């Protein structure tokens, strides 16, 4: 199972190991729903599992490389999720 390291500002910048990372690009219809309900125009949903359960974030994918992704949530937090190489 592939592991990722999540550097989470929500937890004071601590790092956690996460699994089952999924990045879903929103369709135009999905985006329209969020614009109507939240007043924001997100591009992606990022979800994964960690020791506390399943997490899902709505926002914008800023960077996507072989080694990491950078994601900005709709509340302005920046998350960096790095691939843990063996």
Gaussian input, Z-matrix of N, CA and C with variables (Angstrom, degrees):
# hf/3-21g

backbone

0 1
 N
 C     1     B1
 C     2     B2     1     A1
 N     3     B3     2     A2     1     D1
 C     4     B4     3     A3     2     D2
 C     5     B5     4     A4     3     D3
 N     6     B6     5     A5     4     D4
 C     7     B7     6     A6     5     D5
 C     8     B8     7     A7     6     D6
 N     9     B9     8     A8     7     D7
 C    10    B10     9     A9     8     D8
 C    11    B11    10    A10     9     D9
 N    12    B12    11    A11    10    D10
 C    13    B13    12    A12    11    D11
 C    14    B14    13    A13    12    D12
 N    15    B15    14    A14    13    D13
 C    16    B16    15    A15    14    D14
 C    17    B17    16    A16    15    D15
 N    18    B18    17    A17    16    D16
 C    19    B19    18    A18    17    D17
 C    20    B20    19    A19    18    D18
 N    21    B21    20    A20    19    D19
 C    22    B22    21    A21    20    D20
 C    23    B23    22    A22    21    D21
 N    24    B24    23    A23    22    D22
 C    25    B25    24    A24    23    D23
 C    26    B26    25    A25    24    D24
 N    27    B27    26    A26    25    D25
 C    28    B28    27    A27    26    D26
 C    29    B29    28    A28    27    D27
 N    30    B30    29    A29    28    D28
 C    31    B31    30    A30    29    D29
 C    32    B32    31    A31    30    D30
 N    33    B33    32    A32    31    D31
 C    34    B34    33    A33    32    D32
 C    35    B35    34    A34    33    D33
 N    36    B36    35    A35    34    D34
 C    37    B37    36    A36    35    D35
 C    38    B38    37    A37    36    D36
 N    39    B39    38    A38    37    D37
 C    40    B40    39    A39    38    D38
 C    41    B41    40    A40    39    D39
 N    42    B42    41    A41    40    D40
 C    43    B43    42    A42    41    D41
 C    44    B44    43    A43    42    D42
 N    45    B45    44    A44    43    D43
 C    46    B46    45    A45    44    D44
 C    47    B47    46    A46    45    D45
 N    48    B48    47    A47    46    D46
 C    49    B49    48    A48    47    D47
 C    50    B50    49    A49    48    D48
 N    51    B51    50    A50    49    D49
 C    52    B52    51    A51    50    D50
 C    53    B53    52    A52    51    D51
 N    54    B54    53    A53    52    D52
 C    55    B55    54    A54    53    D53
 C    56    B56    55    A55    54    D54
 N    57    B57    56    A56    55    D55
 C    58    B58    57    A57    56    D56
 C    59    B59    58    A58    57    D57
 N    60    B60    59    A59    58    D58
 C    61    B61    60    A60    59    D59
 C    62    B62    61    A61    60    D60
 N    63    B63    62    A62    61    D61
 C    64    B64    63    A63    62    D62
 C    65    B65    64    A64    63    D63
 N    66    B66    65    A65    64    D64
 C    67    B67    66    A66    65    D65
 C    68    B68    67    A67    66    D66
 N    69    B69    68    A68    67    D67
 C    70    B70    69    A69    68    D68
 C    71    B71    70    A70    69    D69
 N    72    B72    71    A71    70    D70
 C    73    B73    72    A72    71    D71
 C    74    B74    73    A73    72    D72
 N    75    B75    74    A74    73    D73
 C    76    B76    75    A75    74    D74
 C    77    B77    76    A76    75    D75
 N    78    B78    77    A77    76    D76
 C    79    B79    78    A78    77    D77
 C    80    B80    79    A79    78    D78
 N    81    B81    80    A80    79    D79
 C    82    B82    81    A81    80    D80
 C    83    B83    82    A82    81    D81
 N    84    B84    83    A83    82    D82
 C    85    B85    84    A84    83    D83
 C    86    B86    85    A85    84    D84
 N    87    B87    86    A86    85    D85
 C    88    B88    87    A87    86    D86
 C    89    B89    88    A88    87    D87
 N    90    B90    89    A89    88    D88
 C    91    B91    90    A90    89    D89
 C    92    B92    91    A91    90    D90
 N    93    B93    92    A92    91    D91
 C    94    B94    93    A93    92    D92
 C    95    B95    94    A94    93    D93
 N    96    B96    95    A95    94    D94
 C    97    B97    96    A96    95    D95
 C    98    B98    97    A97    96    D96
 N    99    B99    98    A98    97    D97
 C   100   B100    99    A99    98    D98
 C   101   B101   100   A100    99    D99
 N   102   B102   101   A101   100   D100
 C   103   B103   102   A102   101   D101
 C   104   B104   103   A103   102   D102
 N   105   B105   104   A104   103   D103
 C   106   B106   105   A105   104   D104
 C   107   B107   106   A106   105   D105
 N   108   B108   107   A107   106   D106
 C   109   B109   108   A108   107   D107
 C   110   B110   109   A109   108   D108
 N   111   B111   110   A110   109   D109
 C   112   B112   111   A111   110   D110
 C   113   B113   112   A112   111   D111
 N   114   B114   113   A113   112   D112
 C   115   B115   114   A114   113   D113
 C   116   B116   115   A115   114   D114
 N   117   B117   116   A116   115   D115
 C   118   B118   117   A117   116   D116
 C   119   B119   118   A118   117   D117
 N   120   B120   119   A119   118   D118
 C   121   B121   120   A120   119   D119
 C   122   B122   121   A121   120   D120
 N   123   B123   122   A122   121   D121
 C   124   B124   123   A123   122   D122
 C   125   B125   124   A124   123   D123
 N   126   B126   125   A125   124   D124
 C   127   B127   126   A126   125   D125
 C   128   B128   127   A127   126   D126
 N   129   B129   128   A128   127   D127
 C   130   B130   129   A129   128   D128
 C   131   B131   130   A130   129   D129
 N   132   B132   131   A131   130   D130
 C   133   B133   132   A132   131   D131
 C   134   B134   133   A133   132   D132
 N   135   B135   134   A134   133   D133
 C   136   B136   135   A135   134   D134
 C   137   B137   136   A136   135   D135
 N   138   B138   137   A137   136   D136
 C   139   B139   138   A138   137   D137
 C   140   B140   139   A139   138   D138
 N   141   B141   140   A140   139   D139
 C   142   B142   141   A141   140   D140
 C   143   B143   142   A142   141   D141
 N   144   B144   143   A143   142   D142
 C   145   B145   144   A144   143   D143
 C   146   B146   145   A145   144   D144
 N   147   B147   146   A146   145   D145
 C   148   B148   147   A147   146   D146
 C   149   B149   148   A148   147   D147
 N   150   B150   149   A149   148   D148
 C   151   B151   150   A150   149   D149
 C   152   B152   151   A151   150   D150
 N   153   B153   152   A152   151   D151
 C   154   B154   153   A153   152   D152
 C   155   B155   154   A154   153   D153
 N   156   B156   155   A155   154   D154
 C   157   B157   156   A156   155   D155
 C   158   B158   157   A157   156   D156
 N   159   B159   158   A158   157   D157
 C   160   B160   159   A159   158   D158
 C   161   B161   160   A160   159   D159
 N   162   B162   161   A161   160   D160
 C   163   B163   162   A162   161   D161
 C   164   B164   163   A163   162   D162
 N   165   B165   164   A164   163   D163
 C   166   B166   165   A165   164   D164
 C   167   B167   166   A166   165   D165
 N   168   B168   167   A167   166   D166
 C   169   B169   168   A168   167   D167
 C   170   B170   169   A169   168   D168
 N   171   B171   170   A170   169   D169
 C   172   B172   171   A171   170   D170
 C   173   B173   172   A172   171   D171
 N   174   B174   173   A173   172   D172
 C   175   B175   174   A174   173   D173
 C   176   B176   175   A175   174   D174
 N   177   B177   176   A176   175   D175
 C   178   B178   177   A177   176   D176
 C   179   B179   178   A178   177   D177
 N   180   B180   179   A179   178   D178
 C   181   B181   180   A180   179   D179
 C   182   B182   181   A181   180   D180
 N   183   B183   182   A182   181   D181
 C   184   B184   183   A183   182   D182
 C   185   B185   184   A184   183   D183
 N   186   B186   185   A185   184   D184
 C   187   B187   186   A186   185   D185
 C   188   B188   187   A187   186   D186
 N   189   B189   188   A188   187   D187
 C   190   B190   189   A189   188   D188
 C   191   B191   190   A190   189   D189
 N   192   B192   191   A191   190   D190
 C   193   B193   192   A192   191   D191
 C   194   B194   193   A193   192   D192
 N   195   B195   194   A194   193   D193
 C   196   B196   195   A195   194   D194
 C   197   B197   196   A196   195   D195
 N   198   B198   197   A197   196   D196
 C   199   B199   198   A198   197   D197
 C   200   B200   199   A199   198   D198
 N   201   B201   200   A200   199   D199
 C   202   B202   201   A201   200   D200
 C   203   B203   202   A202   201   D201
 N   204   B204   203   A203   202   D202
 C   205   B205   204   A204   203   D203
 C   206   B206   205   A205   204   D204
 N   207   B207   206   A206   205   D205
 C   208   B208   207   A207   206   D206
 C   209   B209   208   A208   207   D207
 N   210   B210   209   A209   208   D208
 C   211   B211   210   A210   209   D209
 C   212   B212   211   A211   210   D210
 N   213   B213   212   A212   211   D211
 C   214   B214   213   A213   212   D212
 C   215   B215   214   A214   213   D213
 N   216   B216   215   A215   214   D214
 C   217   B217   216   A216   215   D215
 C   218   B218   217   A217   216   D216
 N   219   B219   218   A218   217   D217
 C   220   B220   219   A219   218   D218
 C   221   B221   220   A220   219   D219
 N   222   B222   221   A221   220   D220
 C   223   B223   222   A222   221   D221
 C   224   B224   223   A223   222   D222
 N   225   B225   224   A224   223   D223
 C   226   B226   225   A225   224   D224
 C   227   B227   226   A226   225   D225
 N   228   B228   227   A227   226   D226
 C   229   B229   228   A228   227   D227
 C   230   B230   229   A229   228   D228
 N   231   B231   230   A230   229   D229
 C   232   B232   231   A231   230   D230
 C   233   B233   232   A232   231   D231
 N   234   B234   233   A233   232   D232
 C   235   B235   234   A234   233   D233
 C   236   B236   235   A235   234   D234
 N   237   B237   236   A236   235   D235
 C   238   B238   237   A237   236   D236
 C   239   B239   238   A238   237   D237
 N   240   B240   239   A239   238   D238
 C   241   B241   240   A240   239   D239
 C   242   B242   241   A241   240   D240
 N   243   B243   242   A242   241   D241
 C   244   B244   243   A243   242   D242
 C   245   B245   244   A244   243   D243
 N   246   B246   245   A245   244   D244
 C   247   B247   246   A246   245   D245
 C   248   B248   247   A247   246   D246
 N   249   B249   248   A248   247   D247
 C   250   B250   249   A249   248   D248
 C   251   B251   250   A250   249   D249
 N   252   B252   251   A251   250   D250
 C   253   B253   252   A252   251   D251
 C   254   B254   253   A253   252   D252
 N   255   B255   254   A254   253   D253
 C   256   B256   255   A255   254   D254
 C   257   B257   256   A256   255   D255

   B1=1.4392
   B2=1.5295
   B3=1.3042
   B4=1.4552
   B5=1.5217
   B6=1.3328
   B7=1.4541
   B8=1.5230
   B9=1.3045
   B10=1.4547
   B11=1.5214
   B12=1.3248
   B13=1.4563
   B14=1.5187
   B15=1.3211
   B16=1.4543
   B17=1.5158
   B18=1.3154
   B19=1.4568
   B20=1.5200
   B21=1.3086
   B22=1.4518
   B23=1.5187
   B24=1.3282
   B25=1.4572
   B26=1.5202
   B27=1.3194
   B28=1.4555
   B29=1.5372
   B30=1.3336
   B31=1.4637
   B32=1.5224
   B33=1.3103
   B34=1.4566
   B35=1.5141
   B36=1.3228
   B37=1.4540
   B38=1.5119
   B39=1.3339
   B40=1.4622
   B41=1.5246
   B42=1.3222
   B43=1.4637
   B44=1.5163
   B45=1.3172
   B46=1.4601
   B47=1.5143
   B48=1.3277
   B49=1.4525
   B50=1.5137
   B51=1.3326
   B52=1.4627
   B53=1.5232
   B54=1.3288
   B55=1.4607
   B56=1.5178
   B57=1.3179
   B58=1.4645
   B59=1.5277
   B60=1.3102
   B61=1.4642
   B62=1.5175
   B63=1.3260
   B64=1.4619
   B65=1.5178
   B66=1.3190
   B67=1.4563
   B68=1.5223
   B69=1.3242
   B70=1.4615
   B71=1.5245
   B72=1.3331
   B73=1.4629
   B74=1.5232
   B75=1.3313
   B76=1.4575
   B77=1.5160
   B78=1.3096
   B79=1.4632
   B80=1.5338
   B81=1.3243
   B82=1.4702
   B83=1.5371
   B84=1.3292
   B85=1.4701
   B86=1.5298
   B87=1.3367
   B88=1.4655
   B89=1.5208
   B90=1.3300
   B91=1.4722
   B92=1.5205
   B93=1.3087
   B94=1.4653
   B95=1.5320
   B96=1.3268
   B97=1.4687
   B98=1.5283
   B99=1.3437
   B100=1.4664
   B101=1.5292
   B102=1.3043
   B103=1.4632
   B104=1.5268
   B105=1.3358
   B106=1.4606
   B107=1.5253
   B108=1.3371
   B109=1.4677
   B110=1.5304
   B111=1.3430
   B112=1.4634
   B113=1.5263
   B114=1.3236
   B115=1.4589
   B116=1.5178
   B117=1.3258
   B118=1.4682
   B119=1.5205
   B120=1.3279
   B121=1.4590
   B122=1.5293
   B123=1.3437
   B124=1.4651
   B125=1.5212
   B126=1.3319
   B127=1.4643
   B128=1.5220
   B129=1.3412
   B130=1.4632
   B131=1.5270
   B132=1.3260
   B133=1.4586
   B134=1.5279
   B135=1.3156
   B136=1.4633
   B137=1.5200
   B138=1.3274
   B139=1.4568
   B140=1.5231
   B141=1.3307
   B142=1.4660
   B143=1.5164
   B144=1.3227
   B145=1.4677
   B146=1.5202
   B147=1.3323
   B148=1.4648
   B149=1.5239
   B150=1.3337
   B151=1.4653
   B152=1.5286
   B153=1.3236
   B154=1.4615
   B155=1.5222
   B156=1.3276
   B157=1.4505
   B158=1.5144
   B159=1.3127
   B160=1.4593
   B161=1.5219
   B162=1.3338
   B163=1.4637
   B164=1.5235
   B165=1.3240
   B166=1.4549
   B167=1.5191
   B168=1.3308
   B169=1.4584
   B170=1.5203
   B171=1.3092
   B172=1.4430
   B173=1.5198
   B174=1.3426
   B175=1.4662
   B176=1.5094
   B177=1.3255
   B178=1.4552
   B179=1.5272
   B180=1.3082
   B181=1.4566
   B182=1.5222
   B183=1.3209
   B184=1.4604
   B185=1.5259
   B186=1.3288
   B187=1.4666
   B188=1.5235
   B189=1.3213
   B190=1.4569
   B191=1.5236
   B192=1.3339
   B193=1.4595
   B194=1.5332
   B195=1.3121
   B196=1.4664
   B197=1.5306
   B198=1.3344
   B199=1.4577
   B200=1.5213
   B201=1.3341
   B202=1.4628
   B203=1.5264
   B204=1.3411
   B205=1.4611
   B206=1.5278
   B207=1.3140
   B208=1.4618
   B209=1.5210
   B210=1.3187
   B211=1.4529
   B212=1.5213
   B213=1.3272
   B214=1.4644
   B215=1.5247
   B216=1.3337
   B217=1.4560
   B218=1.5236
   B219=1.3268
   B220=1.4555
   B221=1.5292
   B222=1.3395
   B223=1.4659
   B224=1.5322
   B225=1.3517
   B226=1.4611
   B227=1.5145
   B228=1.3291
   B229=1.4584
   B230=1.5288
   B231=1.3359
   B232=1.4622
   B233=1.5302
   B234=1.3218
   B235=1.4651
   B236=1.5294
   B237=1.3094
   B238=1.4637
   B239=1.5173
   B240=1.3147
   B241=1.4617
   B242=1.5170
   B243=1.3350
   B244=1.4630
   B245=1.5157
   B246=1.3326
   B247=1.4646
   B248=1.5370
   B249=1.3180
   B250=1.4700
   B251=1.5169
   B252=1.3245
   B253=1.4612
   B254=1.5212
   B255=1.2988
   B256=1.4785
   B257=1.4947
   A1=108.83
   A2=115.94
   A3=120.12
   A4=110.43
   A5=115.99
   A6=121.66
   A7=109.57
   A8=114.81
   A9=122.15
   A10=108.38
   A11=116.61
   A12=121.60
   A13=107.80
   A14=116.31
   A15=121.98
   A16=108.62
   A17=117.41
   A18=121.88
   A19=106.23
   A20=115.56
   A21=120.62
   A22=113.17
   A23=118.17
   A24=120.07
   A25=112.59
   A26=116.64
   A27=121.34
   A28=111.33
   A29=116.88
   A30=121.39
   A31=110.82
   A32=117.65
   A33=121.30
   A34=113.63
   A35=117.79
   A36=120.91
   A37=114.01
   A38=117.66
   A39=120.77
   A40=109.98
   A41=115.33
   A42=120.85
   A43=109.66
   A44=116.67
   A45=123.40
   A46=109.55
   A47=116.16
   A48=121.12
   A49=108.15
   A50=116.03
   A51=120.93
   A52=109.80
   A53=115.67
   A54=122.76
   A55=109.63
   A56=115.95
   A57=122.92
   A58=112.44
   A59=116.42
   A60=120.80
   A61=110.00
   A62=115.64
   A63=121.96
   A64=108.82
   A65=115.26
   A66=121.74
   A67=106.41
   A68=116.11
   A69=121.45
   A70=109.15
   A71=116.03
   A72=119.79
   A73=108.34
   A74=116.05
   A75=120.95
   A76=111.55
   A77=115.77
   A78=121.64
   A79=108.51
   A80=118.11
   A81=120.05
   A82=112.62
   A83=117.73
   A84=120.44
   A85=111.62
   A86=116.39
   A87=119.90
   A88=110.59
   A89=116.47
   A90=120.22
   A91=110.76
   A92=117.26
   A93=122.10
   A94=110.82
   A95=116.47
   A96=120.30
   A97=111.16
   A98=116.58
   A99=120.05
   A100=111.45
   A101=116.98
   A102=120.12
   A103=108.74
   A104=117.06
   A105=121.56
   A106=112.55
   A107=117.01
   A108=119.75
   A109=113.95
   A110=117.64
   A111=120.85
   A112=114.16
   A113=116.66
   A114=119.81
   A115=113.57
   A116=117.63
   A117=122.51
   A118=109.16
   A119=116.33
   A120=122.26
   A121=109.67
   A122=118.34
   A123=121.08
   A124=111.65
   A125=115.68
   A126=120.44
   A127=112.86
   A128=117.41
   A129=120.83
   A130=111.81
   A131=114.23
   A132=123.01
   A133=106.28
   A134=116.47
   A135=122.40
   A136=106.91
   A137=116.82
   A138=120.08
   A139=109.77
   A140=115.08
   A141=121.54
   A142=109.01
   A143=115.99
   A144=122.87
   A145=108.41
   A146=114.65
   A147=120.55
   A148=107.29
   A149=117.56
   A150=119.85
   A151=112.58
   A152=118.66
   A153=121.50
   A154=113.13
   A155=118.50
   A156=120.96
   A157=112.57
   A158=115.47
   A159=122.19
   A160=109.59
   A161=116.94
   A162=121.96
   A163=108.75
   A164=115.72
   A165=122.06
   A166=108.41
   A167=116.25
   A168=121.52
   A169=109.84
   A170=115.53
   A171=124.08
   A172=107.98
   A173=117.36
   A174=119.31
   A175=112.66
   A176=114.50
   A177=121.37
   A178=110.75
   A179=116.20
   A180=122.21
   A181=106.95
   A182=117.41
   A183=122.37
   A184=111.12
   A185=115.56
   A186=120.36
   A187=109.00
   A188=116.67
   A189=121.69
   A190=107.55
   A191=116.46
   A192=121.33
   A193=108.36
   A194=115.62
   A195=121.23
   A196=111.17
   A197=117.66
   A198=122.04
   A199=115.51
   A200=117.36
   A201=118.74
   A202=112.01
   A203=113.94
   A204=119.70
   A205=107.52
   A206=115.55
   A207=121.92
   A208=105.98
   A209=114.94
   A210=121.57
   A211=109.34
   A212=116.83
   A213=121.81
   A214=108.32
   A215=116.33
   A216=120.71
   A217=110.44
   A218=115.98
   A219=119.43
   A220=112.37
   A221=117.65
   A222=119.69
   A223=112.27
   A224=117.30
   A225=121.68
   A226=116.73
   A227=119.23
   A228=120.67
   A229=110.26
   A230=115.42
   A231=121.83
   A232=107.80
   A233=116.24
   A234=122.15
   A235=108.61
   A236=115.99
   A237=121.67
   A238=106.53
   A239=116.25
   A240=121.75
   A241=107.40
   A242=115.93
   A243=121.81
   A244=111.24
   A245=116.28
   A246=121.88
   A247=107.25
   A248=116.22
   A249=121.74
   A250=107.93
   A251=117.01
   A252=121.70
   A253=109.46
   A254=114.83
   A255=119.21
   A256=111.76
   D1=130.87
   D2=-179.23
   D3=-74.71
   D4=136.53
   D5=-179.72
   D6=-110.96
   D7=150.82
   D8=177.09
   D9=-131.14
   D10=150.69
   D11=175.26
   D12=-104.85
   D13=122.91
   D14=-177.45
   D15=-104.51
   D16=116.26
   D17=176.20
   D18=-93.08
   D19=106.42
   D20=-165.81
   D21=-110.19
   D22=109.62
   D23=176.78
   D24=-63.75
   D25=-25.00
   D26=178.87
   D27=-62.81
   D28=-23.59
   D29=179.25
   D30=-111.33
   D31=34.28
   D32=177.18
   D33=72.76
   D34=23.25
   D35=178.59
   D36=84.51
   D37=5.03
   D38=178.66
   D39=-67.02
   D40=159.60
   D41=-179.47
   D42=-109.32
   D43=137.93
   D44=177.55
   D45=-127.37
   D46=155.19
   D47=171.69
   D48=-91.51
   D49=132.04
   D50=-179.34
   D51=-126.26
   D52=159.13
   D53=-177.24
   D54=-132.39
   D55=165.72
   D56=174.06
   D57=55.11
   D58=46.09
   D59=178.99
   D60=-67.01
   D61=129.13
   D62=176.53
   D63=-130.37
   D64=134.83
   D65=177.16
   D66=-120.93
   D67=118.93
   D68=-176.51
   D69=-117.01
   D70=119.01
   D71=174.93
   D72=-79.44
   D73=129.80
   D74=-177.50
   D75=-73.84
   D76=141.23
   D77=175.17
   D78=-76.57
   D79=163.90
   D80=176.65
   D81=-56.04
   D82=-37.54
   D83=178.50
   D84=-67.20
   D85=-41.56
   D86=177.66
   D87=-63.56
   D88=-43.37
   D89=178.07
   D90=-59.36
   D91=-43.06
   D92=-179.11
   D93=-60.06
   D94=-38.69
   D95=178.46
   D96=-62.02
   D97=-42.54
   D98=179.91
   D99=-71.02
   D100=-35.30
   D101=176.47
   D102=-62.47
   D103=-45.79
   D104=-179.01
   D105=-66.26
   D106=-41.77
   D107=-174.18
   D108=-88.18
   D109=-35.90
   D110=-174.98
   D111=-113.04
   D112=-15.48
   D113=-178.40
   D114=76.93
   D115=18.95
   D116=177.18
   D117=-124.57
   D118=159.70
   D119=-178.98
   D120=-119.86
   D121=72.69
   D122=-179.02
   D123=-70.46
   D124=159.64
   D125=179.49
   D126=-107.09
   D127=-26.86
   D128=-172.61
   D129=-144.85
   D130=161.17
   D131=166.67
   D132=-119.27
   D133=131.26
   D134=175.91
   D135=-113.14
   D136=131.09
   D137=177.14
   D138=-137.25
   D139=152.27
   D140=179.66
   D141=-165.63
   D142=172.77
   D143=175.97
   D144=-113.72
   D145=143.34
   D146=170.95
   D147=-137.96
   D148=-168.59
   D149=-174.58
   D150=-66.15
   D151=-17.46
   D152=179.18
   D153=-96.27
   D154=0.00
   D155=178.90
   D156=121.65
   D157=-153.83
   D158=-176.53
   D159=-92.49
   D160=136.08
   D161=178.78
   D162=-123.79
   D163=141.96
   D164=178.14
   D165=-135.51
   D166=131.49
   D167=179.68
   D168=-127.21
   D169=140.88
   D170=178.80
   D171=-108.80
   D172=133.40
   D173=179.58
   D174=170.62
   D175=-140.72
   D176=-173.79
   D177=-126.39
   D178=133.55
   D179=175.13
   D180=-81.64
   D181=115.07
   D182=-176.50
   D183=-91.13
   D184=-40.31
   D185=-177.22
   D186=-146.55
   D187=138.70
   D188=179.41
   D189=-140.91
   D190=103.83
   D191=179.80
   D192=-120.27
   D193=178.97
   D194=177.19
   D195=-62.69
   D196=-32.17
   D197=-174.62
   D198=-95.12
   D199=-24.41
   D200=-175.27
   D201=-162.38
   D202=166.29
   D203=168.00
   D204=-126.70
   D205=153.16
   D206=172.75
   D207=-122.70
   D208=129.14
   D209=-173.41
   D210=-131.98
   D211=133.87
   D212=177.21
   D213=-109.16
   D214=123.15
   D215=-179.60
   D216=-78.90
   D217=165.63
   D218=-177.90
   D219=-66.43
   D220=-17.05
   D221=176.02
   D222=-93.72
   D223=8.38
   D224=172.44
   D225=94.25
   D226=-1.00
   D227=178.73
   D228=-77.20
   D229=140.40
   D230=177.38
   D231=-102.22
   D232=126.88
   D233=178.59
   D234=-117.09
   D235=135.47
   D236=174.79
   D237=-115.54
   D238=123.64
   D239=179.62
   D240=-117.83
   D241=116.79
   D242=-174.86
   D243=-106.65
   D244=140.82
   D245=175.64
   D246=-74.45
   D247=130.70
   D248=178.88
   D249=-91.85
   D250=110.80
   D251=179.56
   D252=-82.43
   D253=143.36
   D254=-179.61
   D255=-84.00

